[in-house]
Amino acid sequence: MMAAQEEINAARRMIEELRDQHAHDVLKLIRLLEDGAMKGKAADKLIKDCQAWEAAYKSVFHRALAVLDSAPVGPGSAQSAPELFRHALGQLPSSTDPGMPHR
């Protein structure tokens, strides 16, 4: 299915906005932990979990943008651009996935 250029542009803006918001939030949490908000083994583990989470989500955002870059562009679309990359990427990591920090 082809997506209209407007749909691709809107999806790109949404992905970039989420990527930037996520990066800010996770880095803020990591800095808070590293500055001593928590101490001990639990804090060290949480920092490592947050760093792994950050790396995983960076990869997801990178792949989502790559899918949009490769999406065929047409005059209209029966399927929206976000729907196109949702199918292409599969299920995104969530707080219920093993190994991912819980909300």
N, C-alpha and C positions, 0 to 999 in steps of 0.2 A: 504494500500500500504506500502511496505517496502522501507526504505531508506538504501543506502549503508553507511557503517561506515564512509567512507571518507566524504560523504555529511553531516552526523550528526556532525562530527568533525568540518567541515567548518562552518556549521550553528552555532555551539557552540562558535567558535572563533568570528564570526561576532556579535552574541548577547552579548558576554562578552565585546567586543570592544565598541559597542554602549552603553552598560550599564555604562562602565567606563567613556566614553566621556560625556555622559549625566550627570552623577553624578558630574563630575568636573565642567561642564558648569553651572548647576543649583545652585550648592553650591557657586560657584564664584559670581553669580548674587545675591544670598541671602546675602552673606557677604558684597557685595558692597552696597546693600540697607541698611543693618544693620549698616554699617559704616557711614551712613549719606549722600549717594549720592542723595537721595530724602528724604524729610521730610514731616510729616503730615499724615493725614488719608489715603491719596492715597498711600503713601509709605507703611504704615502698612498693608493695604489691599493687596498690591502687594506682600509683604513678605509672608502673609498667603496664597495667591494664589500659589506662587512659592513652598511653603512647601507642599501644597496639591498636586501640580503637581509632585513634587519629590516622594511623597509617592505612587501616582498612577503609575508612571512609574517604580518604584522599584518593585511593584507588577507585572506589565506586564513582566519585565525581568525575575523575579522569575518564573512566570508561563511558559514563553517560554522555559526556561532551564528545567523545570519539564517535559514539553511535549517532549522535545528531549530525556530526560532520559528514558521516557516510550515508545519511538518510536521503533517499531519492526525493527530489522536490517536484511537486506538481502544482497545477492551478488550484486544486482543492483537495480535500481529504475526507475519506469516510472514517478514518481513525486518527485521533489527535497525536501530535508528536510525543507528548508524555506517555501515551499508551504504547507507541512504537518502541521507545527505549525501555519501558517497563518489561515488555516481552523479550527484548534483546538481552537485557541484563539479568533477568531472572529475579528471584527474591532477594531483596536487599537485607543486609544484616540488621538485626533488631536486638532490643534488650533481652529478648527471650532466647536468642541463639546461645549455645554453649560457648563459653570463652569471651562473651561480650559482657561488659559491665552492665549491671542492672540499674534502671532509673530509680 
